[in-house]
């Protein structure tokens, strides 16, 4: 059985491993190591879901697409230095993702372009460095925004209707009370 697992594991790694990278097993429960360093990569390849160690240093990566690293929930080590990072609005995803993942990894990254940001640390970028970014929110965020907006509008309308109903009911109760207190006029009997 152990031999069968040993034969099966390299085949699984070979299927999941990007063709331009090399992969190794860290043992089945520990995931996979993926070395894509020094391969001249201009784009992030599709990575195995169980990647724990990822080496992307010394490539030609200018940015990482938004959401590209989100599925790597087992990732523990990431090496990204020596890439020509282009520091515009597209670099925000990587900066924010690395702030949560690893401050030391973020501290090692430097902008290669544009010229006014050359050699500036990615972690030190501010909104004014990047100019006006029309940040495109992911579709899910927009769905939550509209859902929340509808819920808030519904709550406000409900409160207004309840307030109006309470005001109307108080007025109605007052009219009923006044109507029951008025003395009845007697109608003279005709003989």
C-alpha positions as protocol buffer text, in pm:
chain_id: "A"
residue {
  index: 1
  type: UNK
  ca { x: 0 y: 0 z: 0 }
}
residue {
  index: 2
  type: UNK
  ca { x: 287 y: 239 z: 77 }
}
residue {
  index: 3
  type: UNK
  ca { x: 442 y: 169 z: -264 }
}
residue {
  index: 4
  type: UNK
  ca { x: 105 y: 237 z: -433 }
}
residue {
  index: 5
  type: UNK
  ca { x: 80 y: 577 z: -258 }
}
residue {
  index: 6
  type: UNK
  ca { x: 437 y: 660 z: -353 }
}
residue {
  index: 7
  type: UNK
  ca { x: 365 y: 579 z: -718 }
}
residue {
  index: 8
  type: UNK
  ca { x: 37 y: 771 z: -719 }
}
residue {
  index: 9
  type: UNK
  ca { x: 170 y: 1091 z: -556 }
}
residue {
  index: 10
  type: UNK
  ca { x: 428 y: 1184 z: -825 }
}
residue {
  index: 11
  type: UNK
  ca { x: 162 y: 1135 z: -1096 }
}
residue {
  index: 12
  type: UNK
  ca { x: -81 y: 1368 z: -914 }
}
residue {
  index: 13
  type: UNK
  ca { x: 197 y: 1626 z: -874 }
}
residue {
  index: 14
  type: UNK
  ca { x: 287 y: 1598 z: -1242 }
}
residue {
  index: 15
  type: UNK
  ca { x: -76 y: 1666 z: -1343 }
}
residue {
  index: 16
  type: UNK
  ca { x: -112 y: 1970 z: -1114 }
}
residue {
  index: 17
  type: UNK
  ca { x: 237 y: 2113 z: -1159 }
}
residue {
  index: 18
  type: UNK
  ca { x: 264 y: 2400 z: -1411 }
}
residue {
  index: 19
  type: UNK
  ca { x: 471 y: 2287 z: -1711 }
}
residue {
  index: 20
  type: UNK
  ca { x: 725 y: 2566 z: -1668 }
}
residue {
  index: 21
  type: UNK
  ca { x: 783 y: 2488 z: -1297 }
}
residue {
  index: 22
  type: UNK
  ca { x: 908 y: 2200 z: -1089 }
}
residue {
  index: 23
  type: UNK
  ca { x: 708 y: 2058 z: -799 }
}
residue {
  index: 24
  type: UNK
  ca { x: 786 y: 1834 z: -506 }
}
residue {
  index: 25
  type: UNK
  ca { x: 576 y: 1672 z: -238 }
}
residue {
  index: 26
  type: UNK
  ca { x: 603 y: 1785 z: 120 }
}
residue {
  index: 27
  type: UNK
  ca { x: 418 y: 1468 z: 220 }
}
residue {
  index: 28
  type: UNK
  ca { x: 48 y: 1431 z: 139 }
}
residue {
  index: 29
  type: UNK
  ca { x: -98 y: 1618 z: 437 }
}
residue {
  index: 30
  type: UNK
  ca { x: 164 y: 1894 z: 406 }
}
residue {
  index: 31
  type: UNK
  ca { x: 101 y: 1982 z: 44 }
}
residue {
  index: 32
  type: UNK
  ca { x: 327 y: 2073 z: -244 }
}
residue {
  index: 33
  type: UNK
  ca { x: 632 y: 2285 z: -306 }
}
residue {
  index: 34
  type: UNK
  ca { x: 634 y: 2470 z: -639 }
}
residue {
  index: 35
  type: UNK
  ca { x: 951 y: 2624 z: -783 }
}
residue {
  index: 36
  type: UNK
  ca { x: 885 y: 2864 z: -1070 }
}
residue {
  index: 37
  type: UNK
  ca { x: 1191 y: 3080 z: -1000 }
}
residue {
  index: 38
  type: UNK
  ca { x: 1421 y: 3200 z: -1278 }
}
residue {
  index: 39
  type: UNK
  ca { x: 1188 y: 3081 z: -1558 }
}
residue {
  index: 40
  type: UNK
  ca { x: 1128 y: 3412 z: -1734 }
}
residue {
  index: 41
  type: UNK
  ca { x: 760 y: 3405 z: -1636 }
}
residue {
  index: 42
  type: UNK
  ca { x: 555 y: 3710 z: -1739 }
}
residue {
  index: 43
  type: UNK
  ca { x: 231 y: 3573 z: -1592 }
}
residue {
  index: 44
  type: UNK
  ca { x: 142 y: 3364 z: -1292 }
}
residue {
  index: 45
  type: UNK
  ca { x: 79 y: 3002 z: -1394 }
}
residue {
  index: 46
  type: UNK
  ca { x: -213 y: 2795 z: -1263 }
}
residue {
  index: 47
  type: UNK
  ca { x: -92 y: 2655 z: -933 }
}
residue {
  index: 48
  type: UNK
  ca { x: -179 y: 2338 z: -741 }
}
residue {
  index: 49
  type: UNK
  ca { x: -447 y: 2406 z: -480 }
}
residue {
  index: 50
  type: UNK
  ca { x: -238 y: 2251 z: -200 }
}
residue {
  index: 51
  type: UNK
  ca { x: 71 y: 2467 z: -267 }
}
residue {
  index: 52
  type: UNK
  ca { x: 252 y: 2535 z: 61 }
}
residue {
  index: 53
  type: UNK
  ca { x: 580 y: 2675 z: -74 }
}
residue {
  index: 54
  type: UNK
  ca { x: 589 y: 2892 z: -384 }
}
residue {
  index: 55
  type: UNK
  ca { x: 905 y: 3032 z: -540 }
}
residue {
  index: 56
  type: UNK
  ca { x: 839 y: 3297 z: -805 }
}
residue {
  index: 57
  type: UNK
  ca { x: 1154 y: 3507 z: -759 }
}
residue {
  index: 58
  type: UNK
  ca { x: 1379 y: 3619 z: -1045 }
}
residue {
  index: 59
  type: UNK
  ca { x: 1114 y: 3625 z: -1318 }
}
residue {
  index: 60
  type: UNK
  ca { x: 954 y: 3894 z: -1535 }
}
residue {
  index: 61
  type: UNK
  ca { x: 633 y: 3936 z: -1334 }
}
residue {
  index: 62
  type: UNK
  ca { x: 502 y: 4295 z: -1339 }
}
residue {
  index: 63
  type: UNK
  ca { x: 185 y: 4226 z: -1138 }
}
residue {
  index: 64
  type: UNK
  ca { x: -32 y: 3948 z: -1001 }
}
residue {
  index: 65
  type: UNK
  ca { x: -396 y: 3938 z: -1120 }
}
residue {
  index: 66
  type: UNK
  ca { x: -655 y: 4023 z: -854 }
}
residue {
  index: 67
  type: UNK
  ca { x: -772 y: 3708 z: -677 }
}
residue {
  index: 68
  type: UNK
  ca { x: -495 y: 3486 z: -817 }
}
residue {
  index: 69
  type: UNK
  ca { x: -353 y: 3396 z: -475 }
}
residue {
  index: 70
  type: UNK
  ca { x: -684 y: 3373 z: -288 }
}
residue {
  index: 71
  type: UNK
  ca { x: -730 y: 3000 z: -354 }
}
residue {
  index: 72
  type: UNK
  ca { x: -392 y: 2913 z: -200 }
}
residue {
  index: 73
  type: UNK
  ca { x: -522 y: 2873 z: 154 }
}
residue {
  index: 74
  type: UNK
  ca { x: -239 y: 2636 z: 253 }
}
residue {
  index: 75
  type: UNK
  ca { x: 43 y: 2866 z: 141 }
}
residue {
  index: 76
  type: UNK
  ca { x: 311 y: 2919 z: 407 }
}
residue {
  index: 77
  type: UNK
  ca { x: 610 y: 3044 z: 209 }
}
residue {
  index: 78
  type: UNK
  ca { x: 617 y: 3284 z: -86 }
}
residue {
  index: 79
  type: UNK
  ca { x: 925 y: 3422 z: -261 }
}
residue {
  index: 80
  type: UNK
  ca { x: 858 y: 3705 z: -505 }
}
residue {
  index: 81
  type: UNK
  ca { x: 1171 y: 3923 z: -508 }
}
residue {
  index: 82
  type: UNK
  ca { x: 1365 y: 4017 z: -822 }
}
residue {
  index: 83
  type: UNK
  ca { x: 1063 y: 4076 z: -1044 }
}
residue {
  index: 84
  type: UNK
  ca { x: 1006 y: 4404 z: -1235 }
}
residue {
  index: 85
  type: UNK
  ca { x: 692 y: 4509 z: -1046 }
}
residue {
  index: 86
  type: UNK
  ca { x: 493 y: 4779 z: -1225 }
}
residue {
  index: 87
  type: UNK
  ca { x: 345 y: 4993 z: -949 }
}
residue {
  index: 88
  type: UNK
  ca { x: 10 y: 5117 z: -1072 }
}
residue {
  index: 89
  type: UNK
  ca { x: -345 y: 5033 z: -968 }
}
residue {
  index: 90
  type: UNK
  ca { x: -296 y: 4668 z: -1067 }
}
residue {
  index: 91
  type: UNK
  ca { x: -33 y: 4620 z: -793 }
}
residue {
  index: 92
  type: UNK
  ca { x: -283 y: 4702 z: -514 }
}
residue {
  index: 93
  type: UNK
  ca { x: -409 y: 4344 z: -495 }
}
residue {
  index: 94
  type: UNK
  ca { x: -59 y: 4205 z: -435 }
}
residue {
  index: 95
  type: UNK
  ca { x: 25 y: 4477 z: -183 }
}
residue {
  index: 96
  type: UNK
  ca { x: -292 y: 4422 z: 20 }
}
residue {
  index: 97
  type: UNK
  ca { x: -265 y: 4043 z: -2 }
}
residue {
  index: 98
  type: UNK
  ca { x: 97 y: 4049 z: 120 }
}
residue {
  index: 99
  type: UNK
  ca { x: 9 y: 4283 z: 406 }
}
residue {
  index: 100
  type: UNK
  ca { x: -210 y: 4003 z: 542 }
}
residue {
  index: 101
  type: UNK
  ca { x: 20 y: 3716 z: 442 }
}
residue {
  index: 102
  type: UNK
  ca { x: 376 y: 3827 z: 516 }
}
residue {
  index: 103
  type: UNK
  ca { x: 512 y: 4169 z: 603 }
}
residue {
  index: 104
  type: UNK
  ca { x: 875 y: 4052 z: 545 }
}
residue {
  index: 105
  type: UNK
  ca { x: 787 y: 3928 z: 194 }
}
residue {
  index: 106
  type: UNK
  ca { x: 620 y: 4263 z: 120 }
}
residue {
  index: 107
  type: UNK
  ca { x: 921 y: 4456 z: 252 }
}
residue {
  index: 108
  type: UNK
  ca { x: 1153 y: 4284 z: -2 }
}
residue {
  index: 109
  type: UNK
  ca { x: 956 y: 4394 z: -309 }
}
residue {
  index: 110
  type: UNK
  ca { x: 1050 y: 4710 z: -500 }
}
residue {
  index: 111
  type: UNK
  ca { x: 885 y: 4890 z: -789 }
}
residue {
  index: 112
  type: UNK
  ca { x: 1067 y: 4874 z: -1123 }
}
residue {
  index: 113
  type: UNK
  ca { x: 831 y: 5114 z: -1298 }
}
residue {
  index: 114
  type: UNK
  ca { x: 699 y: 5376 z: -1356 }
}
residue {
  index: 115
  type: UNK
  ca { x: 1016 y: 5585 z: -1335 }
}
residue {
  index: 116
  type: UNK
  ca { x: 899 y: 5809 z: -1048 }
}
residue {
  index: 117
  type: UNK
  ca { x: 846 y: 5501 z: -827 }
}
residue {
  index: 118
  type: UNK
  ca { x: 1154 y: 5304 z: -933 }
}
residue {
  index: 119
  type: UNK
  ca { x: 1312 y: 5128 z: -629 }
}
residue {
  index: 120
  type: UNK
  ca { x: 1031 y: 5239 z: -394 }
}
residue {
  index: 121
  type: UNK
  ca { x: 925 y: 4960 z: -157 }
}
residue {
  index: 122
  type: UNK
  ca { x: 586 y: 4815 z: -244 }
}
residue {
  index: 123
  type: UNK
  ca { x: 486 y: 4831 z: 122 }
}
residue {
  index: 124
  type: UNK
  ca { x: 541 y: 5208 z: 125 }
}
residue {
  index: 125
  type: UNK
  ca { x: 313 y: 5284 z: -169 }
}
residue {
  index: 126
  type: UNK
  ca { x: 25 y: 5517 z: -93 }
}
residue {
  index: 127
  type: UNK
  ca { x: -281 y: 5614 z: -289 }
}
residue {
  index: 128
  type: UNK
  ca { x: -116 y: 5937 z: -403 }
}
residue {
  index: 129
  type: UNK
  ca { x: 176 y: 5736 z: -551 }
}
residue {
  index: 130
  type: UNK
  ca { x: -59 y: 5540 z: -773 }
}
residue {
  index: 131
  type: UNK
  ca { x: -261 y: 5837 z: -896 }
}
residue {
  index: 132
  type: UNK
  ca { x: -633 y: 5811 z: -948 }
}
residue {
  index: 133
  type: UNK
  ca { x: -732 y: 5447 z: -939 }
}
residue {
  index: 134
  type: UNK
  ca { x: -1086 y: 5367 z: -1041 }
}
residue {
  index: 135
  type: UNK
  ca { x: -1078 y: 5059 z: -823 }
}
residue {
  index: 136
  type: UNK
  ca { x: -1287 y: 4790 z: -974 }
}
residue {
  index: 137
  type: UNK
  ca { x: -1452 y: 4598 z: -697 }
}
residue {
  index: 138
  type: UNK
  ca { x: -1498 y: 4227 z: -748 }
}
residue {
  index: 139
  type: UNK
  ca { x: -1850 y: 4133 z: -860 }
}
residue {
  index: 140
  type: UNK
  ca { x: -1920 y: 3967 z: -525 }
}
residue {
  index: 141
  type: UNK
  ca { x: -1849 y: 4295 z: -344 }
}
residue {
  index: 142
  type: UNK
  ca { x: -2086 y: 4480 z: -574 }
}
residue {
  index: 143
  type: UNK
  ca { x: -2354 y: 4216 z: -516 }
}
residue {
  index: 144
  type: UNK
  ca { x: -2315 y: 4261 z: -140 }
}
residue {
  index: 145
  type: UNK
  ca { x: -2323 y: 4639 z: -180 }
}
residue {
  index: 146
  type: UNK
  ca { x: -2653 y: 4635 z: -372 }
}
residue {
  index: 147
  type: UNK
  ca { x: -2802 y: 4374 z: -141 }
}
residue {
  index: 148
  type: UNK
  ca { x: -2708 y: 4582 z: 163 }
}
residue {
  index: 149
  type: UNK
  ca { x: -2838 y: 4899 z: 0 }
}
residue {
  index: 150
  type: UNK
  ca { x: -3175 y: 4733 z: -71 }
}
residue {
  index: 151
  type: UNK
  ca { x: -3192 y: 4599 z: 287 }
}
residue {
  index: 152
  type: UNK
  ca { x: -3118 y: 4943 z: 433 }
}
residue {
  index: 153
  type: UNK
  ca { x: -3373 y: 5112 z: 207 }
}
residue {
  index: 154
  type: UNK
  ca { x: -3630 y: 4846 z: 302 }
}
residue {
  index: 155
  type: UNK
  ca { x: -3562 y: 4902 z: 673 }
}
residue {
  index: 156
  type: UNK
  ca { x: -3600 y: 5280 z: 636 }
}
residue {
  index: 157
  type: UNK
  ca { x: -3926 y: 5245 z: 443 }
}
residue {
  index: 158
  type: UNK
  ca { x: -4058 y: 4999 z: 704 }
}
residue {
  index: 159
  type: UNK
  ca { x: -3973 y: 5238 z: 988 }
}
residue {
  index: 160
  type: UNK
  ca { x: -4144 y: 5526 z: 807 }
}
residue {
  index: 161
  type: UNK
  ca { x: -4457 y: 5315 z: 751 }
}
residue {
  index: 162
  type: UNK
  ca { x: -4461 y: 5205 z: 1117 }
}
residue {
  index: 163
  type: UNK
  ca { x: -4422 y: 5566 z: 1233 }
}
residue {
  index: 164
  type: UNK
  ca { x: -4701 y: 5679 z: 1001 }
}
residue {
  index: 165
  type: UNK
  ca { x: -4927 y: 5392 z: 1118 }
}
residue {
  index: 166
  type: UNK
  ca { x: -4863 y: 5479 z: 1483 }
}
residue {
  index: 167
  type: UNK
  ca { x: -4941 y: 5843 z: 1422 }
}
residue {
  index: 168
  type: UNK
  ca { x: -5258 y: 5754 z: 1230 }
}
residue {
  index: 169
  type: UNK
  ca { x: -5368 y: 5503 z: 1497 }
}
residue {
  index: 170
  type: UNK
  ca { x: -5322 y: 5759 z: 1777 }
}
residue {
  index: 171
  type: UNK
  ca { x: -5530 y: 6008 z: 1582 }
}
residue {
  index: 172
  type: UNK
  ca { x: -5797 y: 5741 z: 1523 }
}
residue {
  index: 173
  type: UNK
  ca { x: -5801 y: 5641 z: 1892 }
}
residue {
  index: 174
  type: UNK
  ca { x: -5840 y: 6007 z: 1993 }
}
residue {
  index: 175
  type: UNK
  ca { x: -6133 y: 6051 z: 1753 }
}
residue {
  index: 176
  type: UNK
  ca { x: -6300 y: 5735 z: 1885 }
}
residue {
  index: 177
  type: UNK
  ca { x: -6257 y: 5849 z: 2245 }
}
residue {
  index: 178
  type: UNK
  ca { x: -6395 y: 6192 z: 2167 }
}
residue {
  index: 179
  type: UNK
  ca { x: -6687 y: 6036 z: 1981 }
}
residue {
  index: 180
  type: UNK
  ca { x: -6782 y: 5817 z: 2277 }
}
residue {
  index: 181
  type: UNK
  ca { x: -6769 y: 6109 z: 2524 }
}
residue {
  index: 182
  type: UNK
  ca { x: -7004 y: 6336 z: 2334 }
}
residue {
  index: 183
  type: UNK
  ca { x: -7348 y: 6345 z: 2490 }
}
residue {
  index: 184
  type: UNK
  ca { x: -7616 y: 6195 z: 2275 }
}
residue {
  index: 185
  type: UNK
  ca { x: -7882 y: 6434 z: 2168 }
}
residue {
  index: 186
  type: UNK
  ca { x: -8224 y: 6318 z: 2244 }
}
residue {
  index: 187
  type: UNK
  ca { x: -8464 y: 6325 z: 1963 }
}
residue {
  index: 188
  type: UNK
  ca { x: -8800 y: 6472 z: 2076 }
}
residue {
  index: 189
  type: UNK
  ca { x: -9080 y: 6226 z: 2059 }
}
residue {
  index: 190
  type: UNK
  ca { x: -9374 y: 6322 z: 1853 }
}
residue {
  index: 191
  type: UNK
  ca { x: -9711 y: 6230 z: 1987 }
}
